[in-house]
Amino acid sequence: MRDFFAEELEALRKRALDRHLREISSAQGPEVVIAGRHFINFSSNDYLGLANDPRLREAAASAIDEFGVGAGASRLISGTQSPHLRLERALAKWKGTEAALCFSSGYAAALGTIPALVTKNDVILLDKLCHASLIDSAKLSGAVLRVFPHNHVGKLESHLEWARREHPGKRVLIITESVFSMDGDLAPLRELVQLKKHFGALLMLDEAHAIGVIGLNGRGLAAAENVSEEVDVQMGTLSKALGASGGYICGSRTLIEWLINRARSFIYSTAPPPAITAAALVAVDFLASPEGEERRLWLWERIRLMQQLLPRTGLEGEDAAARSAIFPLIVGDEKAALDLAAMLQSDGFLVPAIRYPTVAKGAARLRITVTAAHEEAQIEALCETIKRRGC
């Protein structure tokens, strides 16, 4: 019998598109250990350095003492425990919405929410660079799917006109991200809100890479732009700046009640471990505090330093300030990106290559992320090494 997987894997290798797991034998942080060697880590989404924070660890340990390790059942059976409800109340208060609902992952949040919002003959208008979870969920919903060029407001408007003409009376859902995960740029949110209001559409915003980074107390782009009330569905993650694990949806109370009844990834999944939920609650409380805001501003000092020192950021001129903690170093060729990542690793830096299908073919890159836990000297060393390598 032919080994189809071996043949397909070999085809991936020839295109420099095969992937491998790397074992990290330390906690997440600005430095990690791989095969006994220490590396300066510029690959993590732990933007505020909370993944190994003592306060989160203590909260998780305390929750294990009180609630055990696993939740034991789905939320609608017997898995809803006090930490889940406390976290959801805190998220809603922090985000300024009526209610919130937590999922086991950000992927699960998308997978459950979008098919609950739209169905066959409804319309989804999706930014081309949206995360895979949003793309997969849109396809799963069965709705008519149209993709508009990245951040192209004019094309989105023409799609909305088409939807109103060809699918009158049907629900139209616009989906975008606030910070795009591979480029670090922002959605033109105010313009999208204007369009959604004009055409009577719904707007779903994935704030995964904005939470903890953008806006007062890290509440995200919607809050920073003062349009939270106009965003119908605010999606986010507990596993990046919040240092824990899981995803959430914030919105109206009726939206959350609807998801409890219709989001299949919520209904048919065992509840997240109470320890992780308790740790996430501590992170939310931290972000809402003056100390949390100070940590966020510290992160932005690091972001500005990276922009100042890193070659080829694509940010030029006084008005071209960095918009997020993500810095793409575009290489192009997949093999060349792997070679550059390997060279940096030999110099003691962990910055893995990002290749197709995560990004477009021929758009391979190193995705450098800055955290509040990085020292200035670590950022300076990375940028100097990149310059020395001729990048």
Steps between C-alpha positions, in 0.01 A plus 500: 500500500633838404593732784315809384604700805870433437461617140313814602749577774784469251319744271478745790871462572592575140308829527649582843152484648534212745465577869646349817430535869767650722511399865539790743605377842435821689218740577405763244696821533753724328740206524416134440695176506518263201716186518683641799588829330362842594346716227366855505138452400346738248224263388252505789164678520545539876502876445485606866717221639215348702528135393738424786393778736497391868152644552352287224684194624373553854143547377520177297642304794234634735223407254638145473484470879137610498360368172738227385672470165225434245149643470359152439223588256377755249375833627134408444526172689695551822822666386414861577693580815533823693828608330332487158223736607738733682719529192208569268368775728848654516545484121165670436580777750849550359380506138195713580243252368190346652634147512780265399545129428823300524608215271783247525702687235479798268456255213203344680352844561503574127386151403198517728401862453497562125273205406268611782476850352443418135379205298419396144406794274636756746817684396847525655744768385849410622830685486748301292761488777271375775621217721445138393247449781278773353537364146419143606202614707363709216515200266343275762204734543369430148446870438592663172863606544670791329853608581604864460863613448681575822368820662343608168203704618385584146480133400317415820246769420442353153459155658241644741312655209509164322374319809210740544409463132547123457404381848230742620377441851787266586743553786837644400801450728826693457800325659840656559784514750610806691872411481591262218716225640761465224541866396427687823288766328156619614154483349344834394242442770318834496438470126380141540258609770362770274443249221340241727258763635415632154423154363345352814763227524653330805867551586719238666844613617779263606707690758744214570819699436365835623394391848754610759686705239268769359278745682472607864547193723553292187129477420566483128446701183123532532542672836792710376290624207196548727279275285449206734124543500496479121691170483239225529738215581834553674718192492824459690744259652622425849818339369708793372537819706289348778751219543249215548298295250158518337284735298200720566214687338373828644175666396138548588330276751271358231803417280664309783179316585463406134855364489439294813216336309653479153882509505590135450865536606372634831213256549693184417839574662606429855533827690848656523699396809405720797867565576559659159180700535605628842839604363333687213281686749811623682640617166182694415503665842869585451437665163218705649732631772747793496784246520366325192482826308859575603604158364323574172677835465828323576423267209455800271842630595639167381293517180635846417855383563452206264361726230795736539764226474355228277586523130234447233197561722320672214428787738641827373423862573377680806141377464590135446519398864481135596139401563549176693758267655538303175786571258505298175840462338399406145738259327288362216644160415405224744843336505669836551275573795588164657869568445476841665312356799768232533776760489335704773452186706870424467557850641270428795167647384171315457310658209336220297422542131137553399409342165208401280217430574524730803605775260476520122739303279818697448429719804695299759629701790635511848230623737671684783293572810597733781392455861514714810736241649775560245801697612626784284828315455318196359322712240823678411681167464235357265496808277880514486514132405242546224701791360821297521332218308424749224121482532 
